[in-house]
């Protein structure tokens, strides 16, 4: 297995060697300085003079790319390169991304801005960038071979266009897309309205979540790029629970969450404790009279859904994909169901050959959270995450919406666990209980046994058969 250092060295060899000659120090004077960020922490927005006209977004476990003004253009510099991303504490992945991370940094502009993006390629193969959902000149759409020449390793290309309409968009390669997106190359783009818009509300908190997925064999670090559907790690912004930051809100804040899907399947995103409205799609804001209350929104492949709600109920509220196997980690496919199977006889025999053998799954999979068997290196448990009352037994696409009355406006600090008021929490019944016919002991059959089938012998004779 290659180390992370070897991976980056080998992956960047072609790009770095050529980049040194192609983008020399003298020419870098004409480029915005590339800003690199490798931390997996959520970077809170900074209110600057330029952002006073809008409320900056917060990208969970991510950041917003700085820009420089050059005449009437906002200039950004994206660097496509191999990166090492911490998916969660205890697990790293060798990915491709932009400016030190996967996904790349969020780009924020204002409607009507003239935008110029420099793309420097430090990958071992050519690439391009497609500005998913944007209205722009055909030659800037980023489909390699159709709209432009591919960006070869070491080269820098320039994209220029006007941000014509407000909304939430995505960016990703349109060259060897299967490989490059499977390796984590993608990012968010937000265009804020220039002036008050009748269909766009002002919000107190504005979050970005990009849905992506990987197939990483336990013990390894690099995704399998040929996987079509059987991914084993489902991520938000290339993070898996318990590594995903919580969404923080002050009680009665109006909260917007922009969710883009660049996986290979749909995701029904469910939020506990509130009702929301879908206020925007890839096509822009929705008309207010077209909205209705929901608690789950299904987001198809390549789509974006923008939801908004009033955080009027204090607590720690789960937010997750409602496909149950998408809120788990390091899954194994084609594992037989063992519920109700009596392991007692066979397990003792197996232990003579495999001393560390452990019975799994005969009462369900919750026991997995309590097992102490060793995991492969660079792997985290399938069901994990410690809450105030024990294991949360989740993973993958799962986070927590934390609403507090005493959270300061604009404060994104994690307030810790919510303390439920007396009388407002489920509790154990202490009265007399009916006798249980079944117990949870090891090997207890959960299904009624079938009666033995009586065996009968008979002889079949063909028609018109004559014995010689």
Secondary structure, DSSP 4 states (H G I P E B T S, - for coil): ---HHHHHHHHHHHHHHHHHHHS-HHHHTTSPPPP-----S-------GGGTTS---EETT--B---EEETTEEEEEEEEEEEEEEEETTEEEEEEEETTBSSPPBEEEETT-EEEEEEEE-SSS-B--EEET----GGGS--BTTTB--B-TT-EEEEEEE--S-EEEEEE--SSHHHHHHTT-EEEEEEE-SS-BTTB---SEEEEEEEEEE---TT--B--TT-SS--SEEEETTB-BTSSPPEEEETTEEEEEEEEE-SSS-EEEEESS--BEEEEETTEEPPGGG---BSEEEE-TT-EEEEEEEE-S-EEEEEEESSGGGG-SS--SSPPP-TT---HHHHHHHHHH-TT----BTTBSGGGGT--PPPPTT---SSEEEETTEEEEE-BSEEEEEEETTPPTT---------PPTTSS-----S--PPPSS---TT---SPPPPPPPP-------TT----
